[in-house]
Amino acid sequence: MPAPDLPNGSAPAAGIATGTGAMICVGGSVAVSGVLAHAPVFTAEALRYTAACVILLVLARVTGRRLVMPRGAEWLWLTGIAATGLVLFNVALVAGSRHAEPAVLGVAVACVPALLAVIGPLLEGSRPRAVLVAAALAVTCGAALVQGLGRTDGLGVAWAAVVFGCEAAFTLLAIPVLGRLGPWVVSVHTTWIAAVIFALIGLVHEGPGAAARLGTEDWLAVTYLAVAVTAAAFVMWYSSVGRLGASRAGLLTGVAPVAAAAAGVLLGGPAPRPLVWAGLVVVAAGLALGLLNGAHRRGVHRRQATHRLMGFSSTIFQPAPGPCGQLWSAGTPAGQATSTTVASAGGGAPREALKNSSGAHQTS
């Protein structure tokens, strides 16, 4: 079911709220994810994504939300999200943790906002804006200060690069299909595809009885990750991307390490060091620069555009005409249905991507 048309003022506010909520779920999952560090991780991930898909289907049925069936090339985009943003991302975290400290992988994820600020607008049919690129760089630097740096070897750097690419793919590959499918459909299909892939990997590497080796704490962790970090966070994140665009939504990934630091303190950890406090200030400055700039005061306009790479219609969000932005549009191919709304949504980057443990992955 398409998301309702929101007034110009409330659409950005809703996007910021859902994106922030998704990243709080991701950052707050750090301690929970660590529980699975010594569990059969691939089997646990298969169970997690299976449960998340079932939860989404039940909620859609209860709320009367119509789930559109993907068609044609949309299946390729969805499979790409699941294979890279969910499966390969987790594999890279597990493999990378053997060669790099968690902070190295966390910093790789922290670099994603800058890429989204450049590539996201191009996929949405507009041009990157200098103020958003600057804001993304500020968020990246602040997140790196919050997480700190770590030691690694050559393979660790390579796996960190894979983590970076996969985390970005979780958002970028969804842009062409969010317009017609919406966040709920994207989340449902990417979770079941990921569950199938993880189940096959787990069967080969961990054996058919791996689930029996999961303890009570492992099952509780899987349940939390399925409900909060996958089902809820995926939908909230994709909702934010739909309403704000990838470049602005990407800034909100800076909330995840902040939430992780806060969760550590609440769970009895030491108070943040001065460098962490400095990072929090830099993240806040980047968010303010990117989310409270003049383009938002003029509002955000929804425009229909034909995705020139694949030839199907997708909804894009761009600044209103004026000094900060120029509207771009293209016709929809004759005989092809157009989408007039974009739904809402949560993952990878979401997902527990910014965890500070070496165990099973976050979200993406």
C-alpha positions as a Markdown table, in Angstrom:
| # | Residue | x | y | z |
|---|---|---|---|---|
| 1 | Met | 0.0 | 0.0 | 0.0 |
| 2 | Pro | 1.6 | 3.3 | -1.0 |
| 3 | Ala | 2.4 | 5.8 | 1.8 |
| 4 | Pro | 0.1 | 8.7 | 2.0 |
| 5 | Asp | 1.1 | 12.0 | 0.5 |
| 6 | Leu | 2.4 | 14.1 | 3.4 |
| 7 | Pro | 2.6 | 17.8 | 3.5 |
| 8 | Asn | 6.0 | 19.3 | 2.6 |
| 9 | Gly | 6.8 | 20.0 | 6.3 |
| 10 | Ser | 5.8 | 16.6 | 7.7 |
| 11 | Ala | 7.4 | 14.4 | 5.1 |
| 12 | Pro | 11.0 | 15.4 | 6.0 |
| 13 | Ala | 10.2 | 15.2 | 9.7 |
| 14 | Ala | 8.8 | 11.7 | 9.3 |
| 15 | Gly | 11.8 | 10.7 | 7.3 |
| 16 | Ile | 14.2 | 12.0 | 10.0 |
| 17 | Ala | 12.2 | 10.3 | 12.7 |
| 18 | Thr | 12.1 | 6.9 | 11.0 |
| 19 | Gly | 15.7 | 7.0 | 9.9 |
| 20 | Thr | 16.8 | 8.0 | 13.4 |
| 21 | Gly | 14.7 | 5.2 | 14.9 |
| 22 | Ala | 16.2 | 2.6 | 12.6 |
| 23 | Met | 19.8 | 3.7 | 13.5 |
| 24 | Ile | 19.0 | 3.6 | 17.2 |
| 25 | Cys | 17.8 | 0.0 | 16.8 |
| 26 | Val | 21.1 | -0.7 | 14.9 |
| 27 | Gly | 23.4 | 1.0 | 17.4 |
| 28 | Gly | 21.6 | -0.4 | 20.4 |
| 29 | Ser | 22.1 | -3.9 | 19.1 |
| 30 | Val | 25.8 | -3.9 | 19.6 |
| 31 | Ala | 25.7 | -5.8 | 22.9 |
| 32 | Val | 23.1 | -8.2 | 21.6 |
| 33 | Ser | 25.0 | -9.0 | 18.5 |
| 34 | Gly | 28.1 | -9.9 | 20.6 |
| 35 | Val | 26.1 | -12.8 | 22.1 |
| 36 | Leu | 26.3 | -14.6 | 18.8 |
| 37 | Ala | 30.1 | -14.3 | 18.4 |
| 38 | His | 30.6 | -18.0 | 19.2 |
| 39 | Ala | 27.3 | -19.4 | 17.8 |
| 40 | Pro | 26.8 | -21.0 | 14.4 |
| 41 | Val | 26.4 | -17.5 | 12.9 |
| 42 | Phe | 25.1 | -18.4 | 9.4 |
| 43 | Thr | 22.4 | -20.6 | 10.8 |
| 44 | Ala | 21.5 | -17.9 | 13.3 |
| 45 | Glu | 21.3 | -15.3 | 10.5 |
| 46 | Ala | 19.0 | -17.6 | 8.5 |
| 47 | Leu | 16.7 | -17.9 | 11.5 |
| 48 | Arg | 16.8 | -14.2 | 12.0 |
| 49 | Tyr | 15.8 | -13.3 | 8.5 |
| 50 | Thr | 13.2 | -16.0 | 8.3 |
| 51 | Ala | 11.6 | -14.7 | 11.5 |
| 52 | Ala | 11.8 | -11.1 | 10.3 |
| 53 | Cys | 10.1 | -12.0 | 7.0 |
| 54 | Val | 7.3 | -13.8 | 8.8 |
| 55 | Ile | 6.8 | -10.9 | 11.2 |
| 56 | Leu | 6.5 | -8.5 | 8.3 |
| 57 | Leu | 4.0 | -10.7 | 6.4 |
| 58 | Val | 1.8 | -11.0 | 9.5 |
| 59 | Leu | 1.9 | -7.3 | 10.2 |
| 60 | Ala | 1.1 | -6.5 | 6.6 |
| 61 | Arg | -1.9 | -8.9 | 6.8 |
| 62 | Val | -3.2 | -7.5 | 10.1 |
| 63 | Thr | -2.9 | -3.9 | 9.0 |
| 64 | Gly | -4.4 | -4.6 | 5.6 |
| 65 | Arg | -1.3 | -3.4 | 3.8 |
| 66 | Arg | -1.2 | -4.6 | 0.1 |
| 67 | Leu | 2.2 | -6.1 | -0.9 |
| 68 | Val | 2.9 | -5.5 | -4.6 |
| 69 | Met | 4.5 | -8.4 | -6.4 |
| 70 | Pro | 7.9 | -7.5 | -7.9 |
| 71 | Arg | 8.3 | -8.0 | -11.6 |
| 72 | Gly | 11.0 | -8.2 | -14.2 |
| 73 | Ala | 14.3 | -6.4 | -13.4 |
| 74 | Glu | 13.0 | -5.6 | -9.9 |
| 75 | Trp | 13.9 | -9.1 | -8.8 |
| 76 | Leu | 17.5 | -8.5 | -9.8 |
| 77 | Trp | 17.6 | -5.4 | -7.6 |
| 78 | Leu | 16.1 | -7.2 | -4.7 |
| 79 | Thr | 18.4 | -10.2 | -5.0 |
| 80 | Gly | 21.3 | -7.8 | -5.2 |
| 81 | Ile | 20.3 | -6.1 | -2.0 |
| 82 | Ala | 20.0 | -9.5 | -0.2 |
| 83 | Ala | 23.2 | -10.9 | -1.6 |
| 84 | Thr | 25.4 | -7.9 | -1.0 |
| 85 | Gly | 23.8 | -5.8 | 1.7 |
| 86 | Leu | 22.7 | -8.7 | 3.9 |
| 87 | Val | 24.6 | -11.9 | 3.1 |
| 88 | Leu | 28.1 | -10.7 | 1.9 |
| 89 | Phe | 28.0 | -8.0 | 4.4 |
| 90 | Asn | 27.8 | -10.5 | 7.3 |
| 91 | Val | 30.3 | -12.8 | 5.7 |
| 92 | Ala | 32.7 | -9.9 | 5.4 |
| 93 | Leu | 32.2 | -8.9 | 9.0 |
| 94 | Val | 32.9 | -12.5 | 10.2 |
| 95 | Ala | 36.0 | -12.9 | 8.0 |
| 96 | Gly | 37.2 | -9.4 | 8.6 |
| 97 | Ser | 37.1 | -9.8 | 12.3 |
| 98 | Arg | 39.8 | -12.4 | 12.1 |
| 99 | His | 42.2 | -9.8 | 10.5 |
| 100 | Ala | 41.0 | -6.5 | 11.9 |
| 101 | Glu | 39.8 | -5.0 | 15.1 |
| 102 | Pro | 36.0 | -4.2 | 15.2 |
| 103 | Ala | 36.8 | -0.4 | 15.0 |
| 104 | Val | 38.3 | -0.9 | 11.6 |
| 105 | Leu | 35.2 | -2.4 | 10.2 |
| 106 | Gly | 33.1 | 0.2 | 12.0 |
| 107 | Val | 35.0 | 3.0 | 10.4 |
| 108 | Ala | 34.4 | 1.4 | 7.0 |
| 109 | Val | 30.7 | 1.6 | 7.6 |
| 110 | Ala | 31.1 | 5.2 | 8.8 |
| 111 | Cys | 32.4 | 6.1 | 5.4 |
| 112 | Val | 29.1 | 5.2 | 3.7 |
| 113 | Pro | 27.3 | 8.6 | 4.1 |
| 114 | Ala | 29.9 | 10.2 | 1.8 |
| 115 | Leu | 29.2 | 7.7 | -0.9 |
| 116 | Leu | 25.5 | 8.0 | -0.6 |
| 117 | Ala | 25.7 | 11.8 | -0.8 |
| 118 | Val | 27.4 | 11.4 | -4.2 |
| 119 | Ile | 25.9 | 8.3 | -5.8 |
| 120 | Gly | 22.4 | 8.6 | -4.3 |
| 121 | Pro | 21.3 | 11.7 | -6.1 |
| 122 | Leu | 22.6 | 10.4 | -9.4 |
| 123 | Leu | 20.4 | 7.3 | -9.0 |
| 124 | Glu | 17.4 | 9.5 | -8.0 |
| 125 | Gly | 17.8 | 11.7 | -11.1 |
| 126 | Ser | 19.4 | 14.8 | -9.6 |
| 127 | Arg | 22.9 | 16.1 | -8.9 |
| 128 | Pro | 25.0 | 15.8 | -5.7 |
| 129 | Arg | 24.9 | 18.9 | -3.6 |
| 130 | Ala | 28.1 | 20.3 | -2.0 |
| 131 | Val | 26.5 | 21.0 | 1.4 |
| 132 | Leu | 25.3 | 17.4 | 1.7 |
| 133 | Val | 28.7 | 16.0 | 0.7 |
| 134 | Ala | 30.3 | 18.2 | 3.3 |
| 135 | Ala | 27.7 | 17.1 | 5.9 |
| 136 | Ala | 28.4 | 13.5 | 5.1 |
| 137 | Leu | 32.1 | 13.9 | 5.5 |
| 138 | Ala | 31.5 | 15.5 | 8.9 |
| 139 | Val | 29.3 | 12.7 | 10.0 |
| 140 | Thr | 31.9 | 10.2 | 8.8 |
| 141 | Cys | 34.7 | 11.9 | 10.7 |
| 142 | Gly | 32.6 | 12.2 | 13.8 |
| 143 | Ala | 31.6 | 8.5 | 13.7 |
| 144 | Ala | 35.2 | 7.5 | 13.3 |
| 145 | Leu | 36.1 | 9.5 | 16.4 |
| 146 | Val | 33.3 | 7.8 | 18.4 |
| 147 | Gln | 34.4 | 4.4 | 17.3 |
| 148 | Gly | 38.1 | 4.9 | 17.4 |
| 149 | Leu | 40.7 | 3.3 | 15.1 |
| 150 | Gly | 42.1 | -0.2 | 15.3 |
| 151 | Arg | 44.8 | -2.5 | 14.1 |
| 152 | Thr | 44.5 | -4.6 | 10.9 |
| 153 | Asp | 46.5 | -6.3 | 8.2 |
| 154 | Gly | 46.2 | -6.3 | 4.5 |
| 155 | Leu | 43.3 | -8.8 | 4.4 |
| 156 | Gly | 41.6 | -6.8 | 7.1 |
| 157 | Val | 41.7 | -3.7 | 4.9 |
| 158 | Ala | 40.3 | -5.7 | 2.0 |
| 159 | Trp | 37.4 | -7.1 | 4.1 |
| 160 | Ala | 36.7 | -3.6 | 5.4 |
| 161 | Ala | 36.4 | -2.4 | 1.8 |
| 162 | Val | 33.9 | -5.2 | 1.2 |
| 163 | Val | 31.9 | -4.2 | 4.3 |
| 164 | Phe | 31.9 | -0.6 | 3.0 |
| 165 | Gly | 30.6 | -1.6 | -0.4 |
| 166 | Cys | 28.0 | -3.9 | 0.9 |
| 167 | Glu | 26.7 | -1.4 | 3.4 |
| 168 | Ala | 26.3 | 1.2 | 0.6 |
| 169 | Ala | 24.6 | -1.4 | -1.6 |
| 170 | Phe | 21.9 | -1.9 | 1.0 |
| 171 | Thr | 20.6 | 1.6 | 0.3 |
| 172 | Leu | 21.7 | 2.3 | -3.3 |
| 173 | Leu | 20.3 | -0.9 | -4.8 |
| 174 | Ala | 16.9 | -0.1 | -3.3 |
| 175 | Ile | 16.5 | 3.3 | -4.9 |
| 176 | Pro | 15.3 | 2.0 | -8.3 |
| 177 | Val | 12.5 | -0.1 | -6.7 |
| 178 | Leu | 11.4 | 1.8 | -3.7 |
| 179 | Gly | 9.1 | 4.0 | -5.8 |
| 180 | Arg | 6.8 | 1.2 | -7.0 |
| 181 | Leu | 7.3 | -1.5 | -4.4 |
| 182 | Gly | 7.7 | 0.6 | -1.2 |
| 183 | Pro | 9.7 | -0.3 | 1.9 |
| 184 | Trp | 7.5 | -3.1 | 3.1 |
| 185 | Val | 7.8 | -5.1 | -0.1 |
| 186 | Val | 11.5 | -4.4 | -0.4 |
| 187 | Ser | 12.0 | -5.6 | 3.2 |
| 188 | Val | 9.9 | -8.7 | 2.8 |
| 189 | His | 11.6 | -10.0 | -0.3 |
| 190 | Thr | 15.1 | -9.2 | 0.7 |
| 191 | Thr | 14.7 | -10.9 | 4.0 |
| 192 | Trp | 13.4 | -14.2 | 2.6 |
| 193 | Ile | 16.1 | -14.2 | -0.1 |
| 194 | Ala | 18.8 | -13.6 | 2.5 |
| 195 | Ala | 17.3 | -16.4 | 4.7 |
| 196 | Val | 17.5 | -18.9 | 1.9 |
| 197 | Ile | 21.1 | -18.0 | 1.1 |
| 198 | Phe | 22.2 | -18.1 | 4.7 |
| 199 | Ala | 20.4 | -21.4 | 5.2 |
| 200 | Leu | 22.4 | -22.9 | 2.3 |
| 201 | Ile | 25.7 | -21.5 | 3.6 |
| 202 | Gly | 24.9 | -22.7 | 7.1 |
| 203 | Leu | 24.0 | -26.2 | 5.9 |
| 204 | Val | 27.3 | -26.5 | 4.1 |
| 205 | His | 29.6 | -24.9 | 6.7 |
| 206 | Glu | 27.8 | -25.6 | 10.0 |
| 207 | Gly | 25.8 | -28.7 | 9.3 |
| 208 | Pro | 22.1 | -29.6 | 9.5 |
| 209 | Gly | 22.0 | -29.7 | 13.3 |
| 210 | Ala | 23.5 | -26.3 | 13.9 |
| 211 | Ala | 20.3 | -24.8 | 15.2 |
| 212 | Ala | 20.4 | -27.3 | 18.0 |
| 213 | Arg | 23.6 | -25.8 | 19.2 |
| 214 | Leu | 22.0 | -22.4 | 19.9 |
| 215 | Gly | 21.6 | -21.7 | 23.6 |
| 216 | Thr | 18.9 | -19.7 | 25.3 |
| 217 | Glu | 20.8 | -16.5 | 25.1 |
| 218 | Asp | 21.5 | -17.1 | 21.4 |
| 219 | Trp | 17.7 | -17.5 | 20.7 |
| 220 | Leu | 17.0 | -14.4 | 22.6 |
| 221 | Ala | 19.6 | -12.5 | 20.6 |
| 222 | Val | 18.2 | -13.9 | 17.3 |
| 223 | Thr | 14.7 | -12.8 | 18.3 |
| 224 | Tyr | 15.7 | -9.3 | 19.2 |
| 225 | Leu | 17.7 | -8.9 | 15.9 |
| 226 | Ala | 14.8 | -10.3 | 13.9 |
| 227 | Val | 12.2 | -8.0 | 15.5 |
| 228 | Ala | 14.0 | -4.7 | 16.2 |
| 229 | Val | 17.1 | -4.6 | 13.9 |
| 230 | Thr | 15.5 | -6.3 | 10.9 |
| 231 | Ala | 11.7 | -6.2 | 10.6 |
| 232 | Ala | 11.4 | -2.8 | 12.3 |
| 233 | Ala | 14.6 | -1.1 | 11.3 |
| 234 | Phe | 14.5 | -2.2 | 7.6 |
| 235 | Val | 11.0 | -0.7 | 7.1 |
| 236 | Met | 11.9 | 2.5 | 9.0 |
| 237 | Trp | 15.2 | 2.9 | 7.1 |
| 238 | Tyr | 13.7 | 2.5 | 3.6 |
| 239 | Ser | 10.9 | 4.8 | 4.7 |
| 240 | Ser | 13.5 | 7.4 | 5.5 |
| 241 | Val | 15.3 | 6.9 | 2.2 |
| 242 | Gly | 12.0 | 7.3 | 0.4 |
| 243 | Arg | 11.1 | 10.5 | 2.1 |
| 244 | Leu | 14.5 | 12.2 | 2.4 |
| 245 | Gly | 16.5 | 10.7 | -0.5 |
| 246 | Ala | 19.6 | 8.6 | 0.0 |
| 247 | Ser | 22.0 | 11.5 | 0.6 |
| 248 | Arg | 20.1 | 13.0 | 3.5 |
| 249 | Ala | 19.0 | 9.7 | 5.0 |
| 250 | Gly | 22.6 | 8.5 | 4.8 |
| 251 | Leu | 23.6 | 11.2 | 7.3 |
| 252 | Leu | 21.4 | 9.5 | 9.9 |
| 253 | Thr | 23.8 | 6.4 | 9.9 |
| 254 | Gly | 25.9 | 8.7 | 12.2 |
| 255 | Val | 23.3 | 8.1 | 14.9 |
| 256 | Ala | 24.2 | 4.4 | 15.1 |
| 257 | Pro | 27.6 | 4.7 | 16.7 |
| 258 | Val | 26.2 | 7.4 | 19.1 |
| 259 | Ala | 23.4 | 5.0 | 20.1 |
| 260 | Ala | 26.0 | 2.2 | 20.5 |
| 261 | Ala | 28.1 | 4.4 | 22.8 |
| 262 | Ala | 25.0 | 5.3 | 24.8 |
| 263 | Ala | 24.0 | 1.7 | 25.1 |
| 264 | Gly | 27.4 | 0.8 | 26.4 |
| 265 | Val | 27.2 | 3.4 | 29.2 |
| 266 | Leu | 23.6 | 2.3 | 30.1 |
| 267 | Leu | 24.8 | -1.4 | 30.3 |
| 268 | Gly | 27.5 | -0.4 | 32.8 |
| 269 | Gly | 30.4 | 0.5 | 30.6 |
| 270 | Pro | 32.8 | 3.4 | 31.3 |
| 271 | Ala | 31.9 | 7.0 | 30.5 |
| 272 | Pro | 32.9 | 8.2 | 27.0 |
| 273 | Arg | 36.4 | 9.6 | 26.7 |
| 274 | Pro | 37.0 | 13.2 | 25.5 |
| 275 | Leu | 37.7 | 12.0 | 22.0 |
| 276 | Val | 34.3 | 10.3 | 21.9 |
| 277 | Trp | 32.6 | 13.4 | 23.1 |
| 278 | Ala | 34.3 | 15.4 | 20.4 |
| 279 | Gly | 33.0 | 12.8 | 17.8 |
| 280 | Leu | 29.5 | 13.3 | 19.1 |
| 281 | Val | 29.7 | 17.0 | 18.6 |
| 282 | Val | 31.1 | 16.5 | 15.0 |
| 283 | Val | 28.3 | 14.1 | 14.2 |
| 284 | Ala | 25.7 | 16.5 | 15.5 |
| 285 | Ala | 27.2 | 19.3 | 13.4 |
| 286 | Gly | 27.1 | 17.2 | 10.3 |
| 287 | Leu | 23.5 | 16.2 | 10.9 |
| 288 | Ala | 22.5 | 19.8 | 11.5 |
| 289 | Leu | 24.3 | 21.0 | 8.3 |
| 290 | Gly | 22.7 | 18.3 | 6.1 |
| 291 | Leu | 19.2 | 18.1 | 7.6 |
| 292 | Leu | 18.5 | 21.7 | 8.5 |
| 293 | Asn | 19.8 | 23.5 | 5.4 |
| 294 | Gly | 17.8 | 25.8 | 3.2 |
| 295 | Ala | 16.5 | 23.2 | 0.8 |
| 296 | His | 14.4 | 21.6 | 3.6 |
| 297 | Arg | 12.9 | 24.9 | 4.5 |
| 298 | Arg | 11.6 | 25.2 | 1.0 |
| 299 | Gly | 10.2 | 21.7 | 1.2 |
| 300 | Val | 10.8 | 18.6 | -0.8 |
| 301 | His | 8.9 | 17.9 | -4.0 |
| 302 | Arg | 7.9 | 14.4 | -5.2 |
| 303 | Arg | 8.5 | 13.9 | -8.9 |
| 304 | Gln | 8.0 | 11.0 | -11.2 |
| 305 | Ala | 11.0 | 10.1 | -13.2 |
| 306 | Thr | 11.9 | 7.2 | -15.5 |
| 307 | His | 14.9 | 5.4 | -14.2 |
| 308 | Arg | 17.1 | 5.7 | -17.3 |
| 309 | Leu | 19.2 | 2.7 | -16.5 |
| 310 | Met | 16.4 | 0.1 | -16.3 |
| 311 | Gly | 13.5 | 1.9 | -18.1 |
| 312 | Phe | 10.9 | 1.6 | -15.3 |
| 313 | Ser | 9.3 | 4.4 | -13.3 |
| 314 | Ser | 10.5 | 5.3 | -9.8 |
| 315 | Thr | 9.6 | 8.1 | -7.5 |
| 316 | Ile | 12.3 | 10.6 | -6.7 |
| 317 | Phe | 12.6 | 13.4 | -4.2 |
| 318 | Gln | 14.3 | 16.6 | -5.0 |
| 319 | Pro | 14.7 | 20.1 | -3.7 |
| 320 | Ala | 12.1 | 22.6 | -4.8 |
| 321 | Pro | 13.1 | 24.8 | -7.7 |
| 322 | Gly | 15.4 | 27.6 | -6.7 |
| 323 | Pro | 19.1 | 28.4 | -6.0 |
| 324 | Cys | 19.7 | 25.1 | -4.3 |
| 325 | Gly | 18.1 | 22.7 | -6.8 |
| 326 | Gln | 16.7 | 22.2 | -10.2 |
| 327 | Leu | 13.9 | 19.8 | -10.9 |
| 328 | Trp | 14.6 | 16.9 | -13.4 |
| 329 | Ser | 12.0 | 14.8 | -15.0 |
| 330 | Ala | 11.5 | 12.4 | -17.8 |
| 331 | Gly | 8.4 | 10.7 | -19.3 |
| 332 | Thr | 7.2 | 7.2 | -18.4 |
| 333 | Pro | 7.3 | 4.7 | -21.3 |
| 334 | Ala | 4.0 | 4.3 | -22.9 |
| 335 | Gly | 1.9 | 1.5 | -21.6 |
| 336 | Gln | 3.9 | 1.2 | -18.3 |
| 337 | Ala | 2.3 | 1.9 | -15.0 |
| 338 | Thr | 3.7 | 4.8 | -13.0 |
| 339 | Ser | 4.1 | 5.2 | -9.2 |
| 340 | Thr | 2.8 | 8.3 | -7.5 |
| 341 | Thr | 3.9 | 7.5 | -3.9 |
| 342 | Val | 6.8 | 6.1 | -2.0 |
| 343 | Ala | 6.3 | 4.0 | 1.1 |
| 344 | Ser | 8.4 | 3.9 | 4.2 |
| 345 | Ala | 11.2 | 1.7 | 5.7 |
| 346 | Gly | 14.8 | 0.3 | 8.0 |
| 347 | Gly | 18.7 | -3.4 | 7.3 |
| 348 | Gly | 21.6 | -2.4 | 6.5 |
| 349 | Ala | 22.5 | 0.4 | 6.5 |
| 350 | Pro | 21.0 | -0.1 | 8.9 |
| 351 | Arg | 21.2 | -3.2 | 10.6 |
| 352 | Glu | 23.7 | -4.0 | 13.2 |
| 353 | Ala | 26.4 | -2.9 | 10.9 |
| 354 | Leu | 28.2 | -0.6 | 13.3 |
| 355 | Lys | 28.6 | -3.2 | 16.0 |
| 356 | Asn | 31.7 | -3.2 | 18.2 |
| 357 | Ser | 32.0 | -6.9 | 18.4 |
| 358 | Ser | 33.6 | -9.4 | 16.1 |
| 359 | Gly | 30.6 | -11.7 | 15.9 |
| 360 | Ala | 27.7 | -11.9 | 13.5 |
| 361 | His | 26.9 | -8.9 | 11.6 |
| 362 | Gln | 24.6 | -6.1 | 12.3 |
| 363 | Thr | 22.0 | -5.4 | 10.1 |
| 364 | Ser | 23.0 | -4.5 | 6.4 |
